[in-house]
Structures are given as structure tokens and as C-alpha cells.
Amino acid sequence: MTSWEIIHKASEFIAEEMGVMLKRSAMSPNIRERMDHSCAITDVEGNIIAQAEHIPVHLGSFSIGVKNTLNLIGEIEESDMVILNDPYISGTHLNDVMVLAPVYYNGKLIGYVVNKAHHVDVGGPMPGSLNPYATTIYEEGFVIPPVRLMRKGQINNEIINIIKHNFKVPEVSIGDLNAQISGNLNGIARIKQMFDKYGYENVLNAWKISMEYGKKLALSEISKWGKGVGEDEDYLEIGDELKKIRLKVKIDQNGVYANFAGTDTQIEGPLNAVYGVTFSAISFVIRSLIGKDIPTNEGFYSLINVDAPKGTIVNPNKPAAVGGGNVETSQRIADVTFKALSHLIDVPAAGSGTMMNIMMGGIYRGKYWAYYETIGGGTGARPNKEGVSAVQVNMTNTLNTPIEIAERYYPIMFTTYRIREGSGGDGKYKGGDGIIRAFKILEKTRLSIIAERFKIAPWGLKGGRNGKPARVTIIRVDGRKEKIPSKFSTILNKGDEVIIETPGGGGYYGKG
């Protein structure tokens, strides 16, 4: 291994260690148990040097969000940190609070450390701050533009007070924010140690080489797919309507070009996806289809060119609501990218296609509580292998919240948690099965759901059958059964039971 590779690997491990620090320091089960956070290191221009193997929708957006932030806020002084959650700048949605810090070495700016963590509630009218009825971001939660969270190493208490008075579970949010600060401080210390060990010029040169190598290796792998154009479409379920996402993907000797011309215009609802999400989803698919272990840095990202027309579902104009775009439309963009590429190369069938977002909250033991969960499903069958059952699919690789933890902190009692057998699509290779997760409520609670694939099932490929679509049922305490739609909010009373059935992946039959 050459010296630049050692420095490159050291940088990746620093990003991983930042994530470990963040996870272990966090207050919320969403971060501490589900690991809904991501960390990265950039150079002085905001180019991604190294990132941890965290959340796909966060990681691709760093390439967009850091540069947007630096363009708006300018140079950040040593020992300062910047906080923001404005999706139109940071590149995801309001729940993903981003904290950016500069790294100085002997008085010289050498780069930045950055993390995102999904805060379980950032204000707004609905528990969990994902509002199925939102038409603008102002109905989703509290918007933080890029501002100084720390100045000269000291916490800016004015910002903390604003958060305390706008986030619905402030003690949890402040705990998670402290964990994000700790993660960045750890990254800064480790990067300085690396510069001490290998030398200023050597590290900067290694970073440059690693980006060039990442680009060269990724391009070499993509070139094996051959040149060509694939085009297809998939749909989002908006009330009684279907909204189209159309994509044309071109592969040539210079990289990947994704064009969303023909995609429907932005909607008055929460499923618009900001550009950072769209870029992340395309990047995830390309990275997944590259079989080799390649550096996922700016060299790789530079090969991804995305043309997403302004004012569409995949690049809306502010202040369109975007909370569900990050978690649901990102999945559909990944699906349609796989589908378009299926005309050029072998790809898997569609996975579950939804994060199945469950948000709950209310008053319990005299305090407000907020709960957020995404529930996995089945992956699509592959050209030579069956899909995987009961996992988080595509744009999220979070874990579940353990039942013991959820029942300890929240007025919830789980009644079922098992694989939804037979939900994967049939074929020579079968799609993975989804999940059945059910619970009863022990106190009056507001439940909101933002999900997809209730009407349009995950598609099979090459003659494989579709997976089963999602279904959510509420059994009221008096025995009444209610089948609810994919975007919904209601009040649950003590004893009501919610049964969630997530989709299975599509099947794959074979060539032909």
C-alpha cells in the first residue's frame, strides 16, 4: 500500500470514528439505536475527501450541501461551527440537522468536517416533523439557515434557546446536537494528528490523488457497462393521482448523465425532493452497481451529472414542502434509475420502494414525546440471486428501533414483529419479503404516516412478478378496522392497534 492510500484509509477511518462518537453520545433512540446520521470530511472547497458508510441520502447530499453553505456563509473561523437544516441549502429535509466545522492546522484552513443527524422532531404541527398534509416547509418544522452554532469554541446560547423554544422535545434535540458537536471535534483532532504524523504537503497531496484515483477507478468500472441510453418512468401516489418521475440515463466515456425532462411539476404536498436528494439517489444507484471497492469521494461524485428541471418534483422551488421527498421520493428516484439502467445492464428488480415512515407523539407521564421509525421491506431479486427479506432498502441503511427500547421510552406495546411471508414477487429468483410490525397504544397519541407503494407494487424484471404492495390497518379498541392511505394522520386512543405491512421486492425471472 502506497503512502497516499494509507492517508486515504486513515481519512475514511476518521469519518467512521466521528460517526461512532456521534452515535454513542446521542440522546435519541433514532440516532443511538437506528444510527440515522452520517459523517464526512471535505477539502477547503467543499469537495468530499472521505465519508463513512452511513446513510446514502445524507452522503450524496454532502457534495451539494457543503458547497451551498460555504457559498452563503464564506470562510468560517477556527473553533467555529455552523448549523443549518434548510433543505434548499443542506440538500435533504428539515429533520436532518447539519453541523459543519472548519479544520485549521498551524493557522491554515485545510478542510472541513461535517455531519448530519436526523432529529426526531424539529417543530411544526405534527409529531416527528414529517407532515403528510404540508404544502410548504413552514408546515413541516422550524427552518434554520446557516448560522454560527459555536464561536471561538463557545456555544452560541442564542441559537440553543431558539431551538429549545421551537423543537418539541428540546432536551433530546440538545443532547443530539451536543453529540454532533462532539463528533466534529473528534474529527478535527484526528485530522490534526494525521497531519502531524504524515506532514502537511503529504496529506494534501494524498487527498488530491485519492480523488483522482476515485474518479479514474469509477470511470473504468462504468466503462464496462458500454455506452448507451436507457429511459423509463415510475410513479408516486399522491391521493387519487399518480405523479410521474421520468428519467433518461446516458452512459458514455465521461460518466453518467441523468435527465429528468418529462417529470411532473412540483406538488402541494411533502413529496417534492430537493436537488441534493435527487443527486444522492442517482449517485447511490451508480455506486451500488459498481462491483469494486472504490473511494466514494468527490472523484466519484464528479462523474454524476444530473439535469433536474426547476419546478419539478425532483427539484422544486422554495418553499415547497420536501419532508417526504427525502424519505419517499428518494426511493422512487432510485427505483426509476435502476429501471432505466435495466435497458442497458443487469440490475435488480424493485425493492420495497418505501421507508414506511411512522411518526407518533403526545403527552406521556407529563412530558411531550415524539417517536420516529422507518420500517424495512424486501429487496428486489437479482439476476443471479434472490432478494433479501426484512431489511432497510436503497436510500436508507438505518437499523430498527429495538422493541425493548421503544417500549421503555414510549407508550407503545408491540404485538407483532415478523417477516411478511409471501410478499416478495415470484420468479426464477424471488423478491425478498417485507415486514409486519404492529403495536398497541397505551396513551392518546397522534399518528402520522408517510409511505409509498400502496397502489403501485414494486416491479419485477425479465418476467418476474411484482412484490405485494404496502398495507396499514388500524384496529380500534371497539373492534372497528380501518384501512388507511399512504399519507395520513389520525388520533389513536388507548388500546388502538396499528398493523403495518411493508412491500416485498419484485421477482426476477431471467434473460429474454
C-alpha positions in Angstrom: 0.0 0.0 0.0 1.4 3.4 -1.0 1.6 6.3 1.3 -1.3 8.1 -0.3 -3.5 5.0 0.2 -2.6 4.9 3.9 -3.6 8.6 4.3 -6.8 7.9 2.3 -7.8 5.0 4.5 -6.9 7.0 7.6 -9.2 9.7 6.5 -12.1 7.2 5.9 -11.5 5.8 9.4 -11.6 9.3 10.9 -15.1 9.8 9.3 -16.1 6.4 10.7 -14.9 7.3 14.2 -16.8 10.6 14.0 -19.9 8.5 13.5 -19.1 6.3 16.4 -18.7 9.3 18.7 -21.9 10.8 17.5 -23.9 7.6 17.9 -22.6 6.9 21.4 -23.1 10.4 22.6 -26.7 10.9 21.2 -29.8 11.1 23.3 -32.5 9.9 20.9 -33.0 6.2 20.0 -33.3 7.4 16.4 -29.6 8.1 16.4 -28.3 6.0 19.2 -30.1 2.8 18.1 -31.1 3.4 14.5 -27.9 5.2 13.5 -29.7 7.8 11.5 -26.7 10.0 11.0 -23.7 10.5 8.6 -20.2 12.0 8.7 -17.7 13.2 6.1 -14.5 15.1 5.5 -14.1 17.7 2.8 -11.2 19.9 1.4 -11.2 23.7 1.6 -13.5 23.9 -1.5 -16.1 21.5 0.0 -15.1 18.5 -2.1 -15.7 15.2 -0.4 -12.4 13.6 0.7 -13.8 10.7 2.7 -17.1 9.6 4.1 -18.2 6.9 6.5 -20.5 4.1 5.3 -23.6 5.8 6.7 -26.9 6.9 5.2 -27.0 7.1 1.3 -29.4 10.0 1.1 -27.2 12.0 3.5 -23.9 11.2 1.9 -24.6 12.2 -1.7 -26.2 15.5 -0.4 -23.0 16.5 1.4 -21.4 17.1 -2.0 -24.2 19.7 -2.6 -24.9 21.0 0.9 -21.4 21.8 2.0 -20.6 23.9 -1.1 -24.0 25.6 -0.9 -23.3 26.5 2.8 -19.7 27.8 2.1 -21.0 30.0 -0.8 -23.6 31.6 1.6 -21.5 31.9 4.7 -18.0 32.4 3.5 -14.9 31.4 5.5 -15.5 30.0 8.9 -13.0 30.9 11.6 -11.1 28.4 13.7 -13.2 26.8 16.5 -16.4 28.0 14.9 -19.2 25.6 13.8 -22.2 26.3 11.6 -25.6 24.7 12.0 -28.4 24.6 9.4 -31.4 22.4 8.3 -32.8 24.4 5.4 -33.3 21.7 2.8 -32.8 24.1 -0.1 -29.2 24.6 1.2 -28.2 21.4 3.0 -29.8 19.1 0.5 -32.2 16.8 2.4 -35.1 17.8 4.7 -35.7 19.8 7.9 -35.1 16.8 10.3 -31.5 16.4 9.0 -29.7 19.0 11.1 -26.3 19.6 9.6 -23.3 20.8 11.6 -20.2 22.0 9.7 -16.8 22.9 11.2 -13.5 24.1 9.7 -10.2 22.3 10.3 -7.2 24.5 10.8 -3.6 23.3 11.0 -1.0 25.7 12.2 -3.3 28.6 11.4 -4.1 27.4 7.9 -7.6 26.2 6.7 -7.1 22.6 5.4 -10.7 21.4 5.1 -14.0 20.8 6.9 -15.7 18.1 8.9 -19.5 17.7 8.6 -22.2 15.6 9.9 -26.0 15.2 9.6 -28.3 13.7 12.2 -32.0 13.1 11.8 -33.6 14.9 14.8 -36.8 13.1 15.7 -38.7 16.4 15.9 -37.8 19.9 14.7 -41.0 21.6 15.5 -44.1 22.2 13.3 -47.6 20.9 13.9 -47.1 17.2 13.6 -45.1 14.8 15.9 -41.8 13.8 14.2 -42.0 17.0 11.9 -43.0 15.0 8.9 -46.4 16.3 8.0 -48.4 14.3 5.4 -50.6 17.4 4.8 -47.8 20.0 4.4 -47.8 22.3 1.4 -44.7 24.3 2.4 -41.7 23.7 4.5 -43.2 26.1 7.1 -45.9 23.5 7.9 -43.2 20.8 8.4 -41.0 22.3 11.1 -38.6 25.1 12.1 -36.2 26.3 9.4 -32.6 27.1 10.4 -30.5 29.0 7.9 -26.7 28.7 8.1 -25.7 30.3 11.4 -22.9 30.1 14.0 -23.6 27.3 16.5 -20.2 27.9 18.0 -17.9 31.0 18.1 -14.3 30.6 19.1 -15.1 27.3 20.8 -18.1 28.6 22.8 -21.7 27.5 22.2 -23.9 30.2 20.9 -26.7 30.1 23.5 -29.0 32.3 21.5 -29.2 29.6 18.9 -29.7 27.0 21.6 -32.6 29.0 23.1 -34.2 29.3 19.7 -34.1 25.5 19.3 -35.3 25.0 22.9 -38.4 27.1 22.1 -39.2 25.6 18.7 -38.3 21.9 18.8 -41.0 19.8 20.6 -38.5 17.6 22.5 -35.8 20.1 23.3 -33.9 18.0 25.9 -33.4 15.2 23.3 -32.6 17.6 20.5 -30.0 19.5 22.5 -28.5 16.1 23.5 -28.3 15.0 19.9 -26.8 18.4 18.9 -24.1 18.0 21.6 -23.3 14.6 20.1 -22.9 16.2 16.7 -20.5 18.8 18.1 -18.5 16.0 19.8 -18.4 14.1 16.5 -16.9 17.1 14.7 -14.4 17.9 17.5 -13.2 14.3 17.4 -12.8 14.5 13.6 -10.8 17.8 13.9 -8.5 16.3 16.5 -7.8 13.2 14.4 -7.2 15.1 11.2 -4.6 17.3 13.0 -2.9 14.1 14.4 -2.8 12.8 10.8 -1.2 16.0 9.6 1.3 15.7 12.5 2.2 12.2 11.5 2.4 12.4 7.7 3.1 16.1 7.1 1.1 19.0 5.7 2.1 18.6 2.0 1.9 14.8 2.0 -1.7 14.8 3.4 -3.0 17.4 1.0 -1.3 15.7 -1.9 -2.7 12.3 -0.8 -6.2 13.8 -0.7 -5.8 15.1 -4.3 -4.5 11.8 -5.5 -7.3 9.9 -3.8 -9.9 12.0 -5.6 -8.2 11.5 -9.0 -7.9 7.8 -8.3 -11.6 7.6 -7.2 -12.6 9.2 -10.5 -10.3 7.1 -12.6 -11.4 3.8 -11.0 -15.1 4.6 -11.1 -14.9 5.6 -14.7 -13.1 2.4 -15.5 -15.8 0.3 -13.9 -18.6 2.3 -15.5 -17.0 2.0 -18.9 -17.5 -1.8 -18.7 -21.3 -1.2 -19.0 -20.7 0.1 -22.5 -22.2 3.3 -24.0 -25.9 3.7 -24.4 -29.1 5.4 -23.3 -31.9 4.0 -21.1 -35.2 5.7 -20.4 -38.2 4.8 -18.2 -40.6 6.1 -15.6 -42.1 5.3 -12.2 -44.8 6.9 -10.1 -45.6 8.5 -6.8 -49.0 8.0 -5.2 -50.5 11.4 -4.4 -54.1 11.0 -3.2 -56.0 9.5 -6.1 -53.4 10.7 -8.6 -50.2 9.2 -9.8 -47.3 11.6 -10.3 -44.7 10.7 -12.9 -40.9 10.7 -12.5 -39.3 10.2 -15.9 -35.6 9.6 -16.4 -33.2 9.3 -19.3 -29.8 7.9 -18.3 -26.9 8.2 -20.7 -23.6 6.3 -20.1 -20.5 7.3 -22.1 -16.8 7.6 -21.7 -17.1 10.6 -19.4 -19.6 9.3 -16.9 -23.3 9.2 -16.2 -25.8 11.8 -17.4 -29.3 11.7 -15.8 -32.0 13.9 -17.3 -35.5 14.2 -15.7 -37.2 16.0 -18.5 -40.8 14.9 -18.6 -41.1 14.6 -14.8 -44.3 16.1 -13.3 -44.2 19.6 -11.8 -43.8 20.1 -8.1 -46.9 19.4 -5.9 -48.7 21.0 -3.0 -47.6 18.2 -0.7 -44.5 16.9 1.1 -43.1 14.6 -1.6 -41.0 17.1 -3.5 -37.3 16.2 -3.4 -34.7 19.0 -3.3 -31.8 18.7 -5.8 -29.5 17.2 -3.2 -31.8 14.3 -2.7 -32.1 13.7 -6.4 -28.3 13.8 -6.8 -27.9 11.4 -3.8 -30.4 8.8 -5.3 -28.7 8.7 -8.7 -25.2 8.5 -7.0 -26.4 5.7 -4.8 -27.6 3.6 -7.7 -24.4 4.1 -9.7 -22.2 3.3 -6.6 -24.3 0.2 -5.9 -23.9 -1.2 -9.4 -20.1 -0.7 -9.4 -18.8 -4.1 -8.1 -15.4 -2.9 -6.9 -14.4 -1.2 -3.7 -13.8 2.3 -4.9 -13.2 5.6 -2.9 -16.6 7.3 -2.7 -15.2 10.8 -2.8 -15.5 13.8 -5.0 -13.7 12.0 -7.8 -16.7 9.5 -8.0 -19.3 12.2 -7.5 -17.8 14.3 -10.3 -18.9 11.6 -12.8 -22.5 12.0 -11.9 -24.3 14.8 -13.9 -27.9 15.4 -13.1 -30.3 17.7 -15.0 -33.4 18.1 -12.9 -35.7 20.9 -14.3 -36.6 23.5 -11.7 -40.1 23.5 -10.5 -40.5 19.7 -10.8 -41.0 17.0 -8.1 -37.2 16.3 -8.3 -36.1 20.0 -8.0 -38.8 22.2 -6.5 -38.9 25.9 -6.0 -38.8 27.1 -2.4 -40.8 26.9 -0.2 -42.4 23.7 -1.5 -42.7 21.0 1.2 -40.0 18.4 1.0 -40.1 16.3 4.1 -41.3 13.2 2.4 -39.2 13.8 -0.7 -36.1 12.9 1.3 -37.5 9.6 2.5 -40.0 8.5 -0.2 -39.3 10.3 -3.5 -35.6 9.4 -3.0 -36.7 5.8 -3.1 -38.7 6.3 -6.2 -35.8 8.1 -7.9 -33.5 5.2 -7.0 -36.2 2.8 -8.5 -36.5 4.7 -11.7 -32.7 4.9 -12.1 -32.4 1.1 -11.8 -35.4 0.7 -14.2 -33.8 3.0 -16.8 -30.5 1.3 -16.5 -32.2 -2.2 -16.9 -32.4 -1.4 -20.6 -28.5 -1.3 -20.7 -27.2 -3.6 -18.0 -28.3 -6.2 -15.5 -29.9 -4.7 -12.4 -32.1 -5.9 -9.5 -35.9 -5.7 -9.6 -37.5 -3.0 -7.5 -37.2 -3.2 -3.7 -39.9 -2.3 -1.3 -39.7 1.3 -2.5 -40.8 3.0 0.7 -39.2 3.9 4.0 -42.6 3.5 5.6 -42.3 6.5 7.9 -44.1 6.2 11.2 -44.4 9.4 13.4 -46.1 9.5 16.7 -46.3 11.8 19.7 -48.3 13.2 22.5 -48.2 13.7 26.3 -46.9 10.8 28.4 -46.0 11.0 32.1 -46.5 14.7 32.0 -44.0 15.3 29.1 -44.2 15.6 25.3 -42.8 12.7 23.4 -42.0 12.1 19.8 -41.2 8.8 18.0 -39.9 8.2 14.5 -39.4 4.9 12.8 -38.8 3.7 9.3 -39.7 0.1 8.6 -37.8 -2.1 6.2 -39.1 -4.4 3.5 -37.8 -6.8 0.8 -35.1 -6.1 -1.7 -35.7 -6.9 -5.4 -34.5 -10.2 -6.8 -31.2 -10.0 -8.6 -30.1 -11.5 -12.0 -28.5 -14.5 -10.2 -29.8 -14.4 -6.6 -33.0 -14.0 -4.6 -33.8 -10.7 -2.8 -33.2 -10.2 0.9 -36.1 -10.1 3.3 -36.9 -7.6 6.1 -34.1 -5.1 5.6 -33.9 -1.3 5.0 -33.8 -0.8 1.3 -31.8 1.5 -1.0 -31.7 5.1 0.3 -31.6 4.2 4.0 -29.4 1.7 5.8 -30.6 2.5 9.3 -31.4 -0.1 11.9 -34.8 -0.7 13.6 -35.6 0.7 17.0 -35.4 -2.4 19.3 -38.8 -3.2 20.8 -37.4 -3.1 24.3 -36.1 0.4 23.8 -39.3 1.7 22.2 -41.5 0.2 24.9 -39.2 1.6 27.6 -39.4 5.2 26.4 -42.8 5.5 24.8 -46.4 4.4 25.5 -46.3 1.6 22.9 -46.7 -2.1 23.3 -45.6 -4.2 20.3 -47.9 -7.1 19.3 -46.3 -8.4 16.2 -42.9 -8.2 14.5 -42.2 -10.8 11.8 -41.4 -11.3 8.1 -44.4 -10.8 5.8 -44.1 -14.2 4.2 -45.1 -14.5 0.6 -44.9 -10.7 -0.1 -41.9 -11.0 -2.4 -42.6 -11.4 -6.1 -42.2 -14.8 -7.7 -39.7 -15.6 -10.4 -36.7 -17.8 -11.0 -35.3 -15.7 -8.3 -37.8 -14.5 -5.7 -38.0 -11.0 -4.3 -37.3 -10.5 -0.6 -40.3 -10.4 1.8 -41.5 -7.4 3.7 -42.2 -6.9 7.4 -45.3 -7.0 9.6 -44.8 -4.7 12.6 -47.8 -4.0 14.9 -48.3 -2.2 18.2 -50.9 -1.0 20.6 -51.1 2.5 22.0 -51.1 2.9 25.8 -52.0 6.7 25.8 -53.8 9.0 23.5 -51.4 9.6 20.6 -51.2 11.4 17.2 -50.1 9.0 14.5 -48.9 10.2 11.1 -47.7 8.0 8.2 -45.9 9.0 5.0 -45.3 6.0 2.8 -45.5 4.7 -0.8 -46.1 1.5 -2.8 -49.7 1.1 -1.6 -51.1 1.2 -5.1 -48.2 0.7 -7.5 -46.4 -2.5 -6.4 -42.6 -3.0 -6.6 -42.0 -4.1 -10.1 -40.4 -7.4 -11.2 -37.9 -7.7 -14.1 -37.5 -10.1 -17.0 -40.9 -11.7 -16.4 -40.6 -11.8 -12.6 -43.8 -10.9 -10.7 -44.3 -7.8 -8.7 -44.0 -7.7 -4.9 -47.0 -7.2 -2.8 -47.9 -3.6 -2.1 -48.0 -2.0 1.4 -50.9 -2.0 3.7 -51.7 -0.3 7.1 -54.7 -1.2 9.2 -55.9 0.4 12.4 -58.0 -1.8 14.7 -59.8 0.5 17.1 -60.3 -0.6 20.7 -64.0 -1.3 19.9 -63.1 -3.7 17.1 -63.6 -1.5 14.1 -61.0 -2.0 11.3 -59.8 1.0 9.2 -57.6 0.6 6.2 -55.7 3.8 5.9 -54.0 5.6 2.9 -50.3 6.1 2.4 -50.2 9.7 3.6 -52.4 10.0 6.7 -52.7 11.4 10.2 -55.1 10.5 13.0 -55.6 10.3 16.7 -55.1 7.0 18.4 -56.8 6.2 21.7 -55.6 3.9 24.4 -55.9 0.3 23.2 -56.0 1.0 19.4 -53.7 -1.3 17.4 -51.8 -0.3 14.3 -50.7 -3.1 11.9 -48.1 -2.2 9.3 -47.3 -4.5 6.4 -44.4 -3.3 4.2 -43.9 -4.4 0.5 -41.9 -7.3 -0.7 -39.4 -6.8 -3.6 -40.1 -7.7 -7.2 -39.1 -11.1 -8.6 -36.6 -11.8 -11.4 -37.1 -14.5 -14.0 -34.3 -14.4 -16.4 -32.9 -13.2 -19.7 -35.2 -12.8 -22.7 
